[in-house]
Amino acid sequence: MMITILYYVLVAFVVFLMGWNLIKSKKWQEEVLYVIVLLPFLLRLLRLK
């Protein structure tokens, strides 16, 4: 149970960092790349596969 909670906290932290980089990004190519990479993490965080 504790490992699962730690896992979701880690995933949430990665989503936060990538979202922050997405907001700060100025190039549309980087924004598209961030969205593509961020999508699986968001699905995992929402417990969707």
SVG drawing of the C-alpha trace seen along z (x, -y; Angstrom):
<svg xmlns="http://www.w3.org/2000/svg" viewBox="-9 -31 20 33">
<polyline fill="none" stroke="black" stroke-width="0.4" points="0.0,0.0 2.8,-2.4 4.7,-1.6 1.5,-2.4 1.1,-5.8 4.8,-6.6 4.4,-5.6 1.5,-7.9 3.3,-10.8 6.3,-10.2 4.1,-10.2 2.3,-13.4 5.7,-15.0 6.8,-14.1 3.5,-15.4 4.0,-18.6 7.5,-19.1 6.6,-18.3 3.5,-20.5 5.7,-23.4 8.1,-22.9 5.1,-22.8 3.9,-26.1 7.3,-27.7 8.0,-26.3 7.9,-28.8 8.4,-26.4 5.4,-24.5 7.5,-21.5 8.6,-21.2 5.0,-21.7 3.8,-18.8 6.6,-16.6 5.7,-17.4 2.0,-16.6 2.9,-13.3 5.2,-12.3 2.8,-13.7 -0.2,-11.8 0.7,-8.3 1.7,-9.8 -1.6,-11.6 -3.5,-8.4 -1.5,-6.5 -2.2,-9.1 -5.9,-9.0 -5.7,-5.1 -6.6,-4.7 -4.6,-2.5"/>
</svg>
